[in-house]
Amino acid sequence: MEKWRRDELDKLRNELHRLIDKEKNLISPKVVALSQKLDKALNAYEKAKNKKNRID
């Protein structure tokens, strides 16, 4: 998988951890929104990875 995608996932994950530490509230709208963004990125990454590895 392309390095930039993994880098972007790491960036989002780190950003989420920093925001959680700052907000001190896992249900903060900002935390929830960023968590959903990370979820979507992870799903897209896995889908692309599975598509690349699938043998037809």
N, C-alpha and C positions, 0 to 999 in steps of 0.2 A: 504494500500500500504506500501511497506517496507520503513522503516525509511531512509535507506541509499540512496534510490532514491530521496527522498525529500531533504535530506542533499546535495546530488550532485547538484540538481536543484538550491538550495539556494546558493551553492558555485559558480556555473556558473553565476547566476544572480548578485551576489555581485561582482564577477570578472569583469563582463561586466560594471557595474556601475563605478567601479574604473577606468577601461580602458577609458570609455567615459570622465570621469573627467580629466584624464591625457591627452588624445588625443585632447580634445576640438573639435572633428570633428566626426559627426555621420556617415560619409561616408568613414572614414579611413578604409583601407583594414583590419587592425587588428580588428577594431570594428565590421565590417561586418562579418568577419570570426567567431568571437566569438558569435555574435548574431545568426548566422546560426547554430552553434553548440548547443546553448541553444534551438533554435527552434526544432531541431531534438530530443534533449533530452526530451523536453516537449511533443512532439508528441508521442514518445515512451512511456512515462509515462502515457499519457492519453489512449493510445491504450491498454496498460497492465491493467490499472484500469478498462476500459470498458469491457475488456475480462473477468476479474475476477468477475465483477458485473453482467455480462450477465447471464440470466437464459435460459437454453436450454430446 
